[in-house]
Amino acid sequence: MSPARSSTELPATRAAGRVAVLLPCLNEEATIGSVVGQFHTALPEASIYVCDNGSEDGTAEAARRAGAEVIVEEERGKGRAVRRLFREVDADVYLIADGDGTYDATSAERLVATLTGRYLDMVVAVRRSTERGAYTPVRRFGNRLFSLLAWWRCHRTVRDLLSGYRAFSRRYVDAFPARSDGFEVETEMTLFAASAGMAWDEIECPYFARPQGSQSKLHAFRDGFRILRTLLWTPAAAAGERRLGGLRAAVLVAAVTVVATALFLTLNWLAVGGDPEPVAGALRASLEHPERKLEDSAERFNDCLLSLMALDRGGTLVERTISPRRVYRYTRPQRPCDALEQRLSEGAVDDSDYLTVFYHQYWAGQRVMLQWLLPPLGVDGLRRTLRVLTFGLLGLGFFAALARSVLLFTGREPESDSHEGAGESKRWRENLFQAMALSVLFLCLFLFLDLDRRAGSFTTGASNVLTLALLIAVPVLRIADWKPGPQVLLFAGFGAAIAYHELLFGSALIGLACVLLALATAPPPGHATVAVARDWWRALYLRCGGAYVGCVSAVFLLRVVIAEFVFQEPVLFKFWDQLTHRLYGAPRSSIHPDIDPFYASRPTMERFLERVGDNLGTVGFGSSAVAFILIGGAALTLVAGTVFVLQKRRSLEEPWRWLGILAAGWCVPAWFVVFSAHTMAHVPVIVRLLALPYAAAAILIVGVAVFGRRSVVA
């Protein structure tokens, strides 16, 4: 684990002062004498206090004979005993353990040294069993489950929530409310440390089997319920705010989902209820143009399909508002551009050649753009507008980030000899990393996302513009420093807008990777200690990334529910049918049987490799050989980075920053593996998505160049 404060902020050590060992006990006559003796040996200068918590044996007498001072708390309950000890004992450092001999007294000096040497307020001994039967499987499972819940509450890793072996500073003990009565007191201790902003850490210590003659006082179900209740409802102010903050974030995402869906439905209602002839006129003009035809687009399949959806007026107005209608050709190949030409020249699509059905898998929000912008701009004008916006934002983002990088790099790095100088040097490097990383990200998107052919596409143009605008807004508006509520609203709104324009999930994947990379480049708060910075990035990813993914998913699922209600069809089944087809090529049973054999069949490996060869140059400056070199380099960088971060995650100053970058890099290969059938069927889309692993690998290299070993705690 990383220290809670950087070495430049405080002296290396502080004096321990008066140390008190606290041992709450209930009927531990068989062990308390030896436990007191062991702690006397381990900490000769310490005072040892035993709280007799209503024992019915000779616990108090045995403790006194061993040299401990005994404090009596008649009302049973470990929490009550701890509360009494904290109230009665005056010390500078408090060490608490059980009187049953299961904790290693020789580790006491290390716990105290860690607490004082690193200016912590609490150190928890993570139990590592050294004897058979010391830690039963049931209790180990329960501890891990509760520790996982504590991670959610504390916004940081908790390895042993229920450990009773801990060291505390005087500041902690003076502030600790001690509301618990029983074995949930350890849970309250951890939650209080996190909620009150206390600096704390965990270190491993041996854990022994209970000696003969000592019996556990823990009741699994009763005390387990109390621990769970404490985890969920602890009234500590900041912890409550975090819990309520999580609930508030979920409510905000739900609100954005409902509002966005209502807005989408309103826009669709207006679009599909309008006259389609102005749109048809603009499309006819494009077909008549000898050089700039709609079919020339790299996304011609979907561009023509969306154009047909914008022209279609089949079904009721409500049905058209909820779901678009798409065409399937009965014979090969599936060419919606032929159907579009037929619709424009003859006024309708030939039903004997094409099947037209309502399609519930996506919103097709591009219909609104085509209905309102095609008539005044025309096909060529709309494409030009999308290209200008895309490359304008790309150029603005790249050159602004590059210029800032040059200015920072040519400027002199502040001296780090003093505390203030070290802080200035850290901020300089953070700003330099953000500028260089963003310039690299924009460059990779420009070079390898095939925007030259796809920037003007009706299919991806709008989502590209939205994603680039967000990438620029993150550093310019300092979105990472916003309050949580506005952050959730912004990224949930971004997710809803992407879901509105999503067809093949590629746009959502690009949006997710760009969100992770943009947040990873954001500098942490200037006053943040190492521990605070760790938690800051984790919370940022969970809040912003969770809002984005949550709203994309919620908007999509809400549309499925609405479609199922309106059409009285098994829309969810149809979605699942398509999803399994894209996962592993399962035959589709939810579309017309005459189409299924050649539309829904899994592509052959030969055809897949052929298309990879045709499209690989997209991510290799036109050369497949260069593409293989770049892919290999990016893969090696991501693998090496992953191994390093996982091995050094406890000593890295900023592990969550690098984990976010790695997640952005691995999301595309993971998508390839999970959606294998979709990968084989949509090779051009999949190949260009390799721009994202390229960008993540390049940003990792930039991070190593800028931070070097400064990102690792010695």
N, C-alpha and C positions, 0 to 999 in steps of 0.2 A: 504493500500500500504506500501511497505517496504521503510525505509529511504534509500536515495541514497548513504549514506556513513555509514560505521560501526562506532559504538560508540568509538572504540579504535583509530580512526584515527584523530579525531578533538575534541576540547572541546565541551561540551554539548550545549552551546548557544553562540551567538555573538550579539553585540549591533546592534539595528536596525538603528541607526543614523538618518539622515534626511529622512523623509517619505513624498512622494508626491502622492496625489490622482489625477488621470487624468480622465477627463470626456469629451470625444468627443460628441458633440451634434449637432443636426440639428432640428430646430423648436421644441424645448422642453420647451417653456415658461411656460407651465402648470405644469411642474414637477421639473425643474432644481433647483428652490429655495429650495424646501423641501429636494431634494437629497443632495445638498450641506450642508444643516443644519444637516442632518442625519450623514454624514461623519465627520463633525466637532465634533459632539457628540461622535462618535465611536472612532475617532483618534484626540484628542484635539491638539496634537503637530504637526499634519501633515499640510502641505501646500496643498491647493486645487486649481487645475487649470482646467478651462473649455475651450475647444477649440470650438469656434463657427464656424461651418463648412458651412457658407453661409446661415444662418437662415434668414427667411423672417418675423419673429415675434420678440418678445422682449426677446429672450433667453439670449443674452449677458447682457442686463440690469438687468434681474432677477438674473443672476448668480452673478453680481457685488453687488447687494443689499444683497445677502445672504453671502457675504464675500469671494467669490472666485476671483482669478485672471483670467482674460479672455485673451485668445490668439486667434487671428482670422486667419482662413484658408479659403480663399474665394473659392478655387476650391473644389467642393464637392467630397465626398468619404471618408468612414470611415478610410481606409488605409492612405489616405493623412493626415487626422486629427491626427492619431496616429503618423505618421512620423514627423509631425510638433511638437507635444508634446514631443516626445523623443529627438528631436533636441534642443528645447528651454529650457527644464526643467532640472535642475541639482539637483540630490538627490542621496541617498544611496539605498533607496528602493522605487520602483514605484508600485502603485496600480492603476489598470485601471478598469473602470466600465462604464456602460451606464448612461445617464442622464434621463432615462425614469422611474426610480423608481421600476424597476422589480428586481433589485439585493438587497440583504439584507446587509445594511450598518453595522449592528451589527456583521457580520461575518468578517469584515475587520481586526479586531485585530487578529483573529485566522489565517487568511491568512498570515499576516505579521509575526506572531509568528512562524508559520510553516516554512516560508521561512528562517528566520534568525536562528531559533533554530536548524534546520537540515541542514544548509549550502546548501540550494537549490538555483537554479538560476531562477526557475519559479514554481509557484503554481497555479493550475487551479481550479476554483470553479465549481464542478460538480453540475449542476442545479437539484434540487428536488422540483417540483411544490407543493405548499401548498394551492393553490386556484384553483377552477374550471375555466378552460379556460386559465390558465397561460401558458400552453404549448400545442399547438394544436397537434392532432394526426399526421397530415401531417409533421409538423416540427420535431416532435419527431422521426418519421420514417426516415426522411431525415438525421437528426443528427446521428442516429444509423448507417445508411448506410455509411455515410461519415466517422464516427469513425471506422467502420470496415476496410475501405480502408486505413485509417491512421494507423491502427494496422499493415497492410501489409508494409506500407512505413517506419514506425518507429521501427518495430520489437519489439513492446511492446504494452500492452493494452492501448487504449485511450478511456476513458469513455464519454467524452463530448468535442468533437473537436471544436465545434462552440461557446463555452462559451466565453463571453466578459468580464468576471470578473476574473482578474488574478493579481498576484503579481510577480514582477521581481526584480532581483538583478541589481546593477549598471553594473556589468560585462556583463550581458545579454543585457541590453539596449545599452551599448557602442558597442557591436558586432553585434546587430541585423541589417540586411541590409534594412528592411522595403521597399520591392519592390512593395508590393500590394497597390492598389488604393481604393479598396472597402471592402466589407464584407468578402472577402477571407483572410483578414489580420490575423484573429485568426488561420486559417489553416497554414499560413506561420509561425506564432509564434511557433506552435507545431512542425512542420517539422524542423524548425531551431534548436529548443532545442534538438531534437533527433539527427540531423545530425552533430551538433557542439559538441556533447558530453556533453551538459549541464545537470546538475542534476535537475530533476523536478519531480513533483508529482501532484496528484489530491485529493481534499477533497470535501465532500458534503456540500452544502450550500442551504438555502431556495431560492425559486424563486417565485415571485409574478406575478399576472396578471397586465397587463398594465393599469395604472390609466386612468380614463375618461379624454378625451381631448388630449391624447397622441396617435399618430399613428405610426405604424411600418414603417420603411423605407426599409425593406427587400423585394425584388422582388424574389419570389420563383424560377422561371425558369432562369431568367437572372443571379442572384447571385449564384444559384445552379450550373449553368454551370461554372461560374468563380471559384467556390470552387473546383469543380471536376478538372478543368484545372490546378489549383494550386497543387492539390494532385498528379496529374500525372506528371507534368512538372516543378515543382519547381527547379530552377537552383542551389540551395544550394549544395555545392560540395559533402559533405558526403552523403546527401540524394540521390543525383544523382548517386553516386557510388553504393548505396544500390539498387536503382531501376535498374541500369544497371547491377549490380551484379546478380539480379534475372533473368534478361533477358539473361545474359551471362551463368548462370547456366542452363537455359532451352536450350540454344544453345549447351552447352557442353553435356547435356543428349541426345539431338537429334543426335549430332555427334557420341557419343558412341553407340547409337542405330544403326545408319547406318553402322559404322565400324564393330561393333560386328556381325551384320546380314550378312554383306559381308564376314566376316571371317567364320561364321558358314556355309554359303552356300558353300564357297570354301572347307572347311573340309568335309562337307557332300558329295560334288561332288566327291572328291577324295575317300571317304570311299565307297559310294554305287556304284562307277564305278569300284571298284577293284574286284578281284576274290574272291567269297565267300567260296571256298572250304577250304582254311586254317582255316577259322572260323568254318566251319562245322566239320573239323577234330578235333579241340579242343573240340567242344561240344560233338561229338561222344565219345571221350575218357572219358568225364565226365559221360556220360550215362552208359558206360561200367564199371565204378568204383563202386564197391559194397557198399562203405561207404560214399563217398562224391559226391553225384549226384546233378545236378543243381536243381532238384525238392525239395531238402531238405532245400532250402533257405526259410526264413520267408517271403520274397518278391517273392516267386516262381511264382505267377501269372504274375507279371510285368517283372521279370527276363526272364521268358520264352517268354513273348510277345516281349521284346526288342531283344532277340536273334533271333526270327523269323524276326523281322524288319531288323536286320543286315544281315540276309541271303537273304532276298527277293530281287529279281531283276526284278519284274514285272513293267510294264509301261515304259515310256521313262526315260532316264537318268535325264532330267530336272525335270520330275514329281517326281521321287524318291528322288531327291535332296531337293525338296521343302517339300514334305510330305511323311512320312513312310506309309506302308500298314500294317494293322492289320487284324487278323482273328476273326471271330465270329462263334461259333458253332451253328448249327441249333437246336440242342437238348441239354438239360441240362446234366451235368453241363458245365459251360464255363471253360474249362481246356486247356489253351494254351500250357501247357507242353505236353499234348497228341499230339497236332498238331505239336509241335517241334520234338517230337520223330518220328512222321510219316514223317516229312520233312527230317530228318536225315537218316532214314532207307530206305525210298522209293524214295527220291529225290524230292518229291513234296507233297503238302497238298491236300487231297482228296476234290475236289470241291463239291462233293455231300454231304459231311459231314460238310464242313466249307465254309463260305462266306469270301472272302478276298477283302477289299476295302481300298482306300486311306483314311487316318485319318488325319484331319487338325487341331486337337485341340492342339497339342504340337509338339515341334521340334524333340524330341527323339535324342538329341545330344549324348546319350550313344552309338549310332551306331558307331560313330567315335572311341570311346574307345574300343569297342569290335572288330572292324575291325583291329585295329593296335596292340592291346595288347593281345587279346586272342591267336593268333597263337604262339607267342614266350613264353607266360606265362602259357597258359592253363587256364581252369576255376578255378582250385584250386589255381594256382599261382596268378591269378588276384584277387581272393577273399582275398588271404593272403596279397597281397600288399595293398589293400584297408583297411584291418583290421589293418595292421601295421601302416599305415599312420594315420588312425582314432585314434587308441589308443595311438600312439606315440604323436600326437598333444594334445590329452586329458591329457595324463600324464605330458607332458612338461608344459602345461598351468596350470594344477592343482598344481603340486609340486613347480613350480616357484612362483605362487601366494601364496601358503601356506608358503613357506620359507620366502618370503618377509613379510608376515603377522607376522610370529613369530619374525623375526628380529625387525620389527617396534614395536611390542607389548612388547617385552622384553626390548627394549630400553626405555629410560626415555622421557616422554612427556615434551617438552620445557615449561618453566614457562611463564605464560601469564600476568604477572604483568605490563610489559611495552608494548609499541606499537610494538616493534620488536618481543618481546616474544609472543605476541598475534598472530602475523603473522606466526611465526614459529609453534606455537601450531596448528593453522588452517591448515597449509600445512601438518603437521604430521598426523592429523586426516583425511585429504583428501587422503593421500597416504595409510593410514591404511584401510580406507573404500574401496578404489579401490582394494587393494590386497585381502582383506577378501571377498568382493563381487564376484570377479572373481573366487576365489577358490570355493565358494559356487556354482556359476553358472556351472563351469566345473564338480563339483561333482554331481549336479542334472542331468546334461546331461548324465553322465556316469551311474548313478544308474537307471534312469527312462526313458531314451529315447530308451530302448530296443536295444542298440547298440551291445550287445553281439550276437544277432541273425541277425542284419541288417547291421552291419558295412561293411561286405563283399558283400553286395547286389549290383548288377549292377544298380539297380534303384536309390538307395539313397546314395551309397558310395561316389560318386564324390561330390555331394552337401554337404554331411557331412564334407568332407575334406576341401572344400572351406570355409564353415562357421567357422570351428575350426581355420583355418589359419587366418581368419579375426579377430576372438576374441583374438588371441595372438598378432596380429600385432597392434591392437588399443593401448594397453599400451606400448608395446616394442618400436614401432616407434613414439609414442606420436602423433597419427594421429589427435586427437582432437585439437592439437596446429598448425596443418598445415594451410596453406593459403586456402581460400575457393575453388579456382580453382582445386588444386590437390585433395581436399576432394571430390568434386563433381565427378571428374573423377574416383577416386577409388571406391566410393560406387555405381556409375552408372555401372562401369565395373563389380562389384560384382553382381549387380542385373541382368545384361545381362547374366553372366555365370550361375546364378541360373535359369533364365528363359530358358536357353538352355537345362538344365537337368530336367526341371519340368515336372511332370506327373499329380499329383493329388493335387497340390497347397500346400501340406504339407511342402515341402522344402522351398517354398517362405515364408510361415508363420514362420517357424523356423528361417529363415534368418532375417526377420523383427524383431522378438522378440529379437534375439541376438544382432542385431544392436542397438536397443534401450537400452538394458541393458548394453552393452559395453560402449556406449556413456554416459550413466548416471553415470558410475563409474569414468569417467575422471575428474581429478581435474581441476578447472577453472584456468585462468591465475593468477599468484601469486600476481600481483599488483591490481587485480580487486576489485572494491568496490562491495557492495551488489547489487546495481542496475545494474552494469555492468555484474556481474555474472548471474543475472536473464536473461538478454538479451542474454548473451553468450550461455547459454544452449538452449534457445528457437531457436536462430539462428542455433545452431549446429544440433538440431533435424530437423528443417525445411530443412536445406541444405543437410545433409547426408541421413536422412530418406526419404526426398523428392526425392533425386537423385536415391536411391535404388528402391522405389516404382514406380517412374516415368519410370525408365529404364525397370523394369520388365514388366510393362504395355505396354510400347512403343514397346519393342521387340516382345511381344506377338501379339499386334495389327498389327504391320508391317507384321508379318508372315501371319496373316489372310488376309491382303490385297494382299500380294504376291500370296497366294494360290488361292484367288478368281480370280486374273488376269490370272494365269497360267491354272487353271482347268476350268475356265468359269462356276463355280458352285456357288450357294449361300452359301459360306463358313461362312459368318457372320451370316446367319440365322441358320446354323447348330451349330455354337458356341452358339448362343442365346438359341437354342433348348436344348442343353446339360446343359447350365447354369440354365435355369428354372427347368429342371429336378432335378438338384442338389440342387436348392433352396428349392423347396417345392414338389418335386415328380411329376411334371406335366408329362403326357405321352409324349414320344419322337416321333416325326413324321419324323425325318431326317435320320433314319436308316431303314434297310430292314424290311418290315412288318412281315416277318416270325420270326424275332428275337425279335422284340419289346415286345411282350407279356411277355416273361420271362427274357429278359435282362434289360429292362427299367422300369419294374414294381417297385413300392415302397416297400421296405422291411416291413414286419409286425412288430408290436411292440413286439410280443412274440419272434420273431427271433432276434430282436435287443437286448432285455434284455438277451437272452441266450448268445449271443456273448459278451456282456458286462461282464457277469459273467465269461466267459471263459478267457477274456483278462485283467480283472481288476487287477489281480496280478502283471501285468507288472509294475504298478506304486505303488505297495505296498509290495515290497520285497517278491513277490510270494503269498501274503495273501490278499484276498479281504477285510477282516476286517481292516487290516493295511491301505489298500488303502483308505477306507472310512474315516478313522481317518485323514490321510494326506490331502485328498481332503477337508474335513471339516475345518481343520486347515488353509490350504491355502486360502480357501474361506473367512473365518472369518478375516484373516489378510488383504486380499485385500479389503474387504468391509470396515473394520475399517480404513484402510489407505486411502481409497477413501473419506470416510466421513470426516476424519480429514483434509486432504489436501484441499478439497473443502471448508470446513468451515474456515480454517486458511490460505487460499491461499494469502491473502493480507498481512499477518504478517510473513509468512514463508520467510526465506532468499533465499531458492532455490526451489520454487514451481515447476519449470519446470523439475528439476531433478527427483522429486518424481512423477510427472505426467507421465514422460517417463517410469519409472519403472512400474507404475500402468497400463499404456497402454500395455506394454509387457505382463503383467499378464492377462489382460482382453481380449486380442486379440483372444485367443483360445476359451474361453466361447462364445465370440461374434460370432466367426466362427461357433461354434456348433449351435447357435440359427438361424443365417442367412441361413446357408447351412444345414438345418435340414435333408433333404433327403440324402444328401451326408454323413452326420454324421451317419445316421442309416445304410447306406450301407457299410461304411468303418470303422468299429468299431476298428480294431487293430491299424490303423493309428491314429484315433482320441484319443484313450486312451493314447498312448505313448506321444502325444502332451501335455498331462497334466504336463509333466516335465517342461514346460515353466511357467505356473502359480506357480508351486512349487518354481522355481528359483526366480521369481519376489517376491513372499511372503518372501522367505528366505533373499533376499537382503534388503527388507524393514526392516526386523528385525535387520539385521546387521547395517543398517543405524541408527536405533533408539539406538542400543547399542553403536555405535561409536560417534554419534553426540549428542544424548540426546536432551536436550532443547536448545542446541546451534544452532540448525537449525531454532529456532523460535525467532523472534525479540520481546523483552519484550515491 
